[in-house]
Amino acid sequence: MEINEEHLIAEERARLFIAKHNWKFAKTMPWVPHFYVVKDYLSEEDKQEFKWFISQLPKYGKMMAWGKKKPKPYWFIDEWKYWTMAEDSIEIENILNRAEHHV
């Protein structure tokens, strides 16, 4: 994927969102270590940034499958990859996940 100025600006905006929040460890899946943020627990302003972030996944993400599931976009930013579980609308998505990846 070519990284242009628009992509760099989006990554900087995403980094501000990432740094602002406490990412909770997913204790229910310790064999697949990852962290998450829940939209319902965010301020109204942060909910808008959450929606923006996940709306960028199809644009900047790399399509990847996990197990036998349908491929979905994973956005790689620094040492992390970000994804959601939703198949459709960003309006219904409530969780943004992240896991480390090896650069």
N, C-alpha and C positions, 0 to 999 in steps of 0.2 A: 504494500500500500504506500502510495506516495504521500509524504508529509508536506503539506503546504502551509502557508501562513494561517489560513482559517483553522486548520487542524491544530496548529500550535496554540492558537488563541483558545480553542475549545479545551485543549488539555490543561491550560492554565486555569481556566474557569473550573474545570473538574477538580483540579488539585485543591482549590479553595474549599470546595464542598467536602472533599475527602478529609482534609486537615481539620475541618470544623467539627467533625463528629466522632463520637466514641463508637468504634466498631466492636460489636459483641461476638464472642466466639460461639460458634454453633455447636453446643454441647451434645445435641441429639445425633450428630454425625461425626464423632471424633475420628473415625477412620478416613474421613474426607475433610481434613482441617480447612475451615474457612470461617469468615466473619460476615456480619451483616448489619444493616441499618434498616429500621422499620419506619416507613413514612408516617404512620399514625402518631408517632411520638415526636415528630418534628414541629417546629413553629410553622405558621402559615407561609412565611417567606421561604423557609427551608423546604417546605413541601413543593413549592414552585421550582426550586433548584433541583430537587429530587426528580421531578417530572422532566425537567430539561435534561438532566444527566442521562436518564434511561432512554430519552428520545434520541440521544446521540449514539446509543449502542449500535443500531443498524448502520449508521453512517460511518463510524470509525472502528467498529468491531470486526473481528475476524470470525467467520462462521466456523463453529466447531461443534462436534457432537460429544455428549457425555454418555457413556454406556450405549444403550440402544435407543436413547431419546433422539428426537428430531434435532438437527443442528440449530444452534442459536448464536447470536453475536456475543463475543467476548471482547471487551475493550481493554487493551494492554496499556497501562500507564505506570511507568517506572517499574518497580518490582512486583506489581500487582496486576491481576486480571479481574474484571468486573462483569457481572451478568445478572440477569433476573430469571425467574422461573416461568414468567408469563409467556403464553404463546401469542397473545393478541394485544389488546389495548394497553397503552401506558396508563390510562385512567384507572384501571383496576389493579395495577401492580402496586404492591405494598412493601416489597422487600428488595433491597439491592445487596447483592453478595459480592464478596471479594476473597481471593486466595492468592497466595504467593506464587510466582512463577519464576523460573530461572532465566535470567537475562542472558 
